[in-house]
Amino acid sequence: MTKGKNTKKNKPSSTAKSLKADRINKIRKAVQKNAEEKAVKKIKSPMSKKELVFYKGLLRDLRKKIVDEIGSMEGDFLKKNPKEFSGDLSSYTFHMADMASDTYNTDFNLGLLSNETDILFEINEAMKRIDDGTYGVCEKYGIPISKSRLKAMPYTRYSIKAQEEEEKRRKRATKSLENM
């Protein structure tokens, strides 16, 4: 009989094959993603120097506005204690509904502050892309971002198509986390 030649020691298990295939696929995806990122970074901005100066001015103005808003939020909101924030300066205890309202306002304002900080980060990154010569190029596809989109959101990284795909991906990720 030839059973001795086909022992389990000579054959990798299906689990080992599956793990190896998973590792290979992960490596392929990482290499592909790295290659795509490098390809996009090589694409220079399709804009003239005059256009880049215009967008840099938009970004500077927007950055100043965001920094002012963040400073205002910090001054109005974060430096006050809860009684000052609610306008109640008496020494009486809070009613539970007042406390809930104050907590909601605090959370809401922290969310606004977080959003403003995220936008400030994106503005600074866009300024770097101008300096690198890659401003106005979609980071996902390497295609020019429309000028109308850049005028509306001068700090954007993606074309409309890529942004829609990114939002769908985030939505799916959020749903999968909610289902856990």
C-alpha positions in Angstrom: 0.0 0.0 0.0 1.0 3.6 -0.6 -0.6 5.1 2.5 2.8 5.7 4.1 3.7 8.3 1.4 0.7 10.5 1.9 0.8 11.0 5.7 -0.4 14.1 7.3 3.2 15.0 8.1 3.9 15.5 4.4 0.8 17.5 3.6 0.2 21.0 5.0 -3.1 21.2 6.8 -6.0 23.2 5.3 -5.7 25.7 8.1 -2.0 26.2 7.4 -2.8 26.7 3.7 -5.5 29.2 4.6 -3.3 31.2 6.9 -0.5 31.2 4.3 -3.0 32.4 1.6 -4.3 35.1 4.0 -0.7 36.3 4.6 0.1 36.4 0.9 -3.1 38.3 0.2 -2.3 40.8 2.9 1.2 41.3 1.6 -0.1 41.7 -2.0 -2.6 44.4 -0.8 0.1 46.2 1.2 2.5 46.2 -1.7 -0.3 47.4 -4.1 -1.4 50.1 -1.7 2.2 51.3 -1.2 2.7 51.3 -5.0 -0.5 53.3 -5.5 0.5 55.8 -2.8 3.9 56.3 -4.4 2.4 56.7 -7.9 0.0 59.3 -6.6 2.8 61.2 -4.8 4.8 61.3 -8.1 2.0 63.1 -9.9 2.6 66.8 -9.8 -0.1 69.4 -9.4 -1.8 70.3 -12.6 -2.1 73.9 -11.5 -0.1 77.0 -12.5 1.9 79.0 -9.9 -0.8 81.7 -10.0 -3.5 79.2 -9.2 -1.4 77.7 -6.3 -0.9 81.2 -4.9 -4.7 81.7 -5.1 -5.5 78.4 -3.2 -2.7 79.1 -0.7 -4.4 82.4 0.1 -7.8 80.7 0.5 -6.2 78.2 2.9 -4.5 80.9 4.9 -7.7 82.8 5.3 -9.6 79.7 6.2 -6.9 78.7 8.7 -7.1 82.2 10.4 -10.9 81.9 10.6 -10.7 78.4 12.2 -8.0 79.4 14.6 -10.1 82.4 15.7 -13.1 80.2 16.1 -11.2 77.7 18.2 -9.8 80.5 20.4 -13.3 81.8 20.8 -14.7 78.4 21.8 -12.0 77.9 24.3 -12.5 81.3 25.8 -16.3 81.1 25.9 -16.6 77.5 26.9 -13.7 75.6 28.3 -12.4 78.2 30.8 -15.8 78.6 32.6 -17.1 76.3 35.3 -20.5 74.8 34.8 -22.4 77.4 36.8 -20.8 80.3 34.8 -21.5 78.4 31.6 -25.2 78.0 32.4 -25.5 81.6 33.5 -26.6 80.5 37.0 -24.2 82.2 39.5 -26.3 81.4 42.6 -25.1 78.9 45.1 -28.2 76.7 44.8 -27.8 73.1 43.6 -28.5 72.2 40.0 -31.8 70.6 38.9 -31.2 67.3 37.1 -32.7 68.7 33.9 -30.3 71.7 34.1 -27.4 69.3 34.6 -28.5 67.2 31.6 -28.8 70.3 29.4 -25.4 71.5 30.5 -23.9 68.1 29.8 -25.5 68.1 26.3 -24.1 71.6 25.6 -20.7 70.6 26.8 -20.7 67.5 24.5 -22.0 69.5 21.6 -19.3 72.2 22.0 -16.6 69.6 22.4 -17.7 68.0 19.2 -17.6 71.4 17.4 -14.1 72.0 18.8 -13.0 68.5 17.6 -14.4 69.2 14.1 -12.6 72.5 13.9 -9.4 70.9 15.0 -9.7 68.2 12.3 -10.3 70.9 9.7 -7.3 72.8 10.9 -5.2 69.7 10.5 -6.5 69.2 6.9 -5.7 72.8 6.1 -2.1 72.4 7.3 -1.8 69.2 5.2 -3.1 71.0 2.1 -0.5 73.7 2.6 2.2 71.0 2.7 0.8 69.6 -0.5 1.1 73.0 -2.1 4.7 73.2 -1.0 5.3 69.6 -2.2 3.8 70.3 -5.6 1.0 67.7 -5.2 -1.9 70.0 -4.4 -5.1 69.4 -6.4 -4.4 65.8 -7.1 -6.7 63.1 -5.7 -4.7 61.0 -3.2 -6.6 57.8 -4.1 -6.7 57.9 -7.9 -4.0 60.4 -8.8 -6.4 62.5 -10.9 -6.9 66.2 -10.8 -9.5 67.4 -8.3 -12.0 69.8 -9.9 -11.4 73.5 -9.3 -15.0 74.0 -8.2 -14.5 71.4 -5.5 -11.2 73.0 -4.4 -12.9 76.4 -4.2 -15.6 75.0 -1.9 -13.2 72.8 0.2 -9.6 73.9 -0.5 -8.3 71.4 2.0 -9.8 68.3 0.3 -7.6 65.3 -0.4 -10.0 63.4 -2.7 -11.9 63.8 -5.9 -15.7 63.6 -5.6 -15.7 59.9 -6.6 -13.0 59.0 -4.1 -14.7 60.9 -1.4 -18.0 59.1 -2.0 -16.2 55.8 -1.8 -14.4 56.8 1.4 -17.7 57.8 3.0 -19.3 54.5 2.0 -16.4 52.7 3.5 -16.7 54.6 6.8 -20.5 54.0 6.9 -19.9 50.2 6.4 -17.3 50.2 9.1 -19.6 52.1 11.5 -22.4 49.7 10.8 -20.2 46.6 11.4 -19.1 48.1 14.7 -22.6 48.7 15.7 -23.6 45.1 14.9 -20.9 43.7 17.2 
